[in-house]
Amino acid sequence: MFWLSIILLLVLSLVLIFNRQIAYFTVKHYQPQLTTKSVATAKKEKTKQKNFNWSKVHALTPQQILAARTSAKDTQYIGLVAVPEIGVNLPIAKGTTDRNLSLGAGTLYQNQKMGSGNYALASHFVQGKSYKDLLFSPIYYKGKVGQKIYLTDLSHVYTYCCTTVKTVQPTDVAVTYPVSGKK
């Protein structure tokens, strides 16, 4: 019994020491299984308006990532976003909840459609050399004008092209608004 207690304390200590690395490893290697049927079902399901309330999103923490990962099965994935040139390959979920943005990208508006106008997505940016390939961080570190951005709902692939790279404040939401006459 004594040795079992020692081993449990040692394991618990290691988990507490390396919780950040464990959490980020978990989200970096998260690849949900999407099918055309699961995406079609998720697109049809009604999403509560509260799931699009950006002010309710918190800064990314290891605890948030692990909580999101344990409840990932409840996420409504409607597609994928990829920027191959910089290594972005993330699932897209409906809404901007902590869980959605901790596991991939989330849609900012309830009625936006892939391939039609501005398709606004959000995810987290994580600072630090060790995490520069996590979620949307590669866009900050390696994003360039001219890069191709691919969205898919598993039925169609939509190609977008990066026209501007700039850093915006989280409160500068005007950059996400649809621009009349432009895709």
N, C-alpha and C positions, 0 to 999 in steps of 0.2 A: 504494500500500500504506500509506503514511504517513497519508493522509486517512481511509482505511478504519479504521485503528487509532484515530484521534482520534474518529471517529463512534461506534465501538463503545464506547470509554471514556465518551463523553458519554451514550450511551443507558444503559449500565450504572450510571453515576452517578445519573441521573434515577430509575431503577428502585430503587436503594438508598435514595435520599432519600424517594421517595414510595411505598415498599412498603406501608406501613400503609393509605394511602388507596386504593391499587390493590386490596389484599386486601379491604377493607371494601366497596368498589364491586362487586367480584366477587361477594361473598355477598349483598349487597343486591339485586342484579339477577339472582340465580340463580332460575330457575323451571323445575324439571324437568318433562318431559312425562309425566304420569301418565295411564293409561288404566284402564278397569275390568279389563281383562285383566292388566295389569302389577301392579295392586294386589291382585287375587285371587291371583296367583302368589306375590307377596311375603308375603301373609298365610299361605299354606300352607307356605312354606319354614320349615324348622326354624332357629331362631336359637340360637346357642351361649349358654349361661348366662353366660359371661364378658362378653358384650356388654351385660349389665345391671349391671355392677360400677361403681357410681358413683365409687368411690374412684380409679378409673383415668382419670377425666376431668381434663384439665388446663385451666388458664386459657386463654382465647382469645388467640391470637397471629396476626399476619399470616402467618407461615410455616405455622401449622396450617390456616388458612383456605385458603391456596393449595394445600397438600397435599390437603386434603379435596376441593377443587374438581377437582383433577386425577384423583382416584379416585372421583368422584361416581357414575359409571356402575355401580359395585358396590353402591350403597346400595339397601336394600329399602324402598321407600316404600309405606306402607299407607294413606295418606290425606292430608288437608289439615286445618289448623286456621286459622280466621279470626276476628278480632275487628274487623269493619269500622269501627267507631266510632273506633278508634285506629290503624288501618293495619297490623294484624298479618295476614299471609297467608303461611303457611309450610307446606312439606311435612312430613309426619310419617313418621319412619323407625322401624324396630324397634330398640330398645335405646338405651343411653346411651353410645355411643362418641364419641370426639373428632370423628370425621368427621360423624356424625349431628347432633351439637349445633352443629357449625360451619356446617352447611348449612340447618338448620331446627330442628325439634323432634324429640325422641326419646321413646319410651315408657319408663317407669320399671320396669314389671313385665312379665314374659314372658306372662302369661295374661290380661291385662286386655282387655275388649271395649268398643268404642265403644257408647255409649248404655246401658251397663249398669253402674251404680254409679260410683264415683270413677274417672275416667280420667286418671291422672297423666302429665303431660308435662314435659319439661325442655328448656331451651335456654339460651343464654348471655345475660347482661345485660352491656351494654357501656357504660361510663361516658363522659361527655363530650358536649357539645352537638352535635358533628358526627355522633355515632353513636347518638343517642337514638331513631332509627327502625329500628335494626338488631336482628334476631332478636326476643327477648322483652323488649328494653329499653322499648318503648312501654308495656308493662304497668306497669312501675315509674313512668314519667313521667306516664302518662295514664289508668291503670286506675281504674275507678270501680265502685262497687256498682250493680248493675242492668244492666251491659253484657252483651250477648248474645255468647256464644262458640259458634261453629259448628264442628263436626267432621264430616268426610265421608270415607267409604271409596269414594266415587264411585257407590255403590249407594243409600245412604241419607244424609240430613243429620240430624245430632243437634244439638239446641239445648240449651246449658247457659246458666245465668245466674250472673253473678258475685254472690256473697253477702257476701264480705268482701275487703277489700284490706289487706294488711299485709306488711311486710318480714320475711322469715325468713332465718335463717342457712343457708348451704349444708349444714350438718350437722344441721339440724332436719328430718329426713326424716319425722317422725311426721305432718306435715301431708299427706303423700301417701298415708297408709294408708287403706284402704277403711273407710267408716263404716257400720256395720250399720244396715240399714233406710233408708238415704239414697242418693240418686243424686247 
